[in-house]
Amino acid sequence: MRWLVLGSLSFLVAVGCGSTTPGSGFGSGGDGKDGGGLGDDGGIFNGDGSFTSGDGGTNGKNCSDAAKLVYVLSAENDLYSFSPPDKLFKKIGPLRCNTNMQPNSMAVDRDANAWVNYVQSDQVSGQDTAGAIFKVSTADASCQPTNIGLPSNWFRLGMGFSTNMAMGTDETLFVAATGSMLGTSNAPGLGRIDFGSSRLVTIGPFTGSLAGKSAELTGTGDARLFGFFTTTPVEVAEINKSSGAIVNQKTLNGVETPAYWAFSFWGGDFYLYTAPDMLMSPTRTTNVTHYSPSSNQIDTSYMTNIGFRIVGAGVSTCAPITPPK
C-alpha cells in the first residue's frame, strides 16, 4: 500500500538499525482472549507468546508449490515471489495490466492467482478518484481486468484471503478500506469481495483504539484474519471476520510508521514491509521486519533496504500455518 499525499511526517517513529526487540506475545489460535490456544498441527500457542510444536502445520492439500510462496508487488509495478526462510526475492516481471492507475495492494488465492488493487488519485488534493481490482498470474505477471465494483470510499484497499473454516479449502477475500490520508482516522473498516455478484460487501468498522484506522490484511489457512495498522507505533491485530471487531492487538515497538507498506503471514510468523516517503528519503527502499509470536521477537534487521519499495504482499491459505521444524 502506498500513500501519495502524506502531509507532515513529523510524527514518524525513529527506528534504530539492526534491532531485535521482545514482542508482546501475540497469540495465535484459541478464542483470542488471552493470546493462547490450540494450533492447527496440535501445537499449543501459549499466552506468553511461546509455542509448543505439534506434528505439522500446513493447509497445503491440493496446492501447488507456487501457492505456498509469498508474493510482493513493487511501487514500480513489478511482481516478485518471496521465500521468507531463504530471505529471497525473485523477480517475475512487470504487471501487464491495461491501466494508468497505480498499484496499491495485493492478495493471493489458493490457485496462486494474485488479485491486485489499483488506485487513481488527484495529484493536487490526494483524494482517490477511482479504484479497480485486476486478476494477475503469479507465473508470468499477465493480467486481466475484473468487473468487481468498488464504492467511492473503498477505492484504496488492504487485502487478504482467509479460509472459511480451519483447514478448509473454501476461502474469502477480505478487504479493508483506508482513510484519505496517512494519520487520519476515517477509514470505514472491513469488507469482503462477493465474487458471485462482483461487488464489495461491507462488514463493519474496526473497534477500540483502532477504530477508523487504516490496515493491510493477511489471512491464514486456519480461518484467521490479521491487520497491520499504521498507527504510531504500528500494531498487528486479529480481526473478527464477521463484524470487523478487533479481537486482540499487539504493539510492535521499533517498526517505522510507513508511507509504503504491506503485510504477510507465513509459517506462523508475520512479515511487515515498510518504507518512508520517497520525497523525504529518496535512497531508502523497503525494510522487512520479521515478527515471530513463537519466539516473541521483533527483528527489524531481518532485511533492510532491499532495493525496491513494496506496496503489496499476498500469501495464499496454502502457506504453512506454524513455524517450520
Secondary structure, DSSP 8 states (H G I E B T S, - for coil): -B-S-----TT-----TT-EEE------STTSSSS-EE-TTS-EE-TTS-EE--S--B--TT--SGGGSEEEEETTSEEEEEEGGGTEEEEEEE-----SSEEEEEEE-TTSEEEEEEEEE-TTT--EEEEEEEEEETTT--EEE---B--GGGSSEEEEEEESSTT-S-EEEEEEE--SSTT-----EEEEEETTTTEEEEEE---GGGTT--EEEEE-TTS-EEEEE--SS-EEEEE-TTT--EEEEEE-TT----SEEEEEEETTEEEEEEE--TTT-TT---EEEEEETTTTEEEEEEE---SS-EEEEEE-TTSBSS---
